[in-house]
Amino acid sequence: MKISTEIASASRITGEEKAIEYYAKAGFDAWDFSMFDMCRYDHTKRAPIEKPHPLNSSEYLKFARKLKQIGLDNGIKCNQSHAPFPSSDPTVRSYLKRAIECTAEAGGEICVIHPCNADGPEKNAEMYMELLEFAKGCNVKIATENMWFWDKDKDEASFAACATPESFNGHLDAVNDDYFVACLDIGHAEMKGIGTSAVQMIKALGSRLQALHLHDNDKWHDSHQIPFSMDIDFDGIVKALKEIDYKGYFTLEADCYLRDYTSENVFEGIKNLASSAKKLADMFENA
């Protein structure tokens, strides 16, 4: 089992180039191309933020190629990517084909694109179908992901697109294409109020599950912390992945873990992330 991780959290401290070098040095097999700077979004104001970055310039493909080469020079590849979100915003949505294009240029095989949280399978299928032929031309699969809303009155998560096995499979059925697959966010599936579990989701998705976002939480909030630091039972999750013969990468999305690190000590944090991913991989191999 090969291990990967998102690069957004380290990139905030070191920049993407150095982050990829550090992840390779720490022992990751691959990197997840976080493209949020392609179109930054202010969730409070519900509007995109103008922030200069190579990914939202005319040099975006050159930048993707540069990151790919840095990875290859350090013995690490891009396995998947994450497009900017929310997909419901028209400006953000206008960048989704660019995200797919950059995924291909970096060497990634899957681009995770969030569904619109409030939409059902048929409505979200319209968005994905608009992207699918372009993705096929780039030889990149699109993965949808299980989402959530927050119920302030109950102080817990509530249903959103793909949050349950029925909704997730409904989205996959509505598109019904081999280039449209599932990325299961383990933490989202374990949040209080959703009414399911990561194990239930894994077993329901089966071979459609081709990508993961692995992180830990208190089984209440979306903590995005390093595995084995909080309350999720990864033993049952790994066994379920083994049971369905999962063939993708173990990709971490513990993007809150490095928040208190600085450029002086961030590599220590990255090594900790790699150790947790390796532990999960060993558990899978021995399951």
Order of alpha helices (4+ residues) and beta strands (2+ residues): beta-alpha-alpha-beta-beta-beta-alpha-beta-alpha-alpha-beta-alpha-beta-beta-beta-alpha-beta-alpha-alpha-beta-alpha-beta-alpha
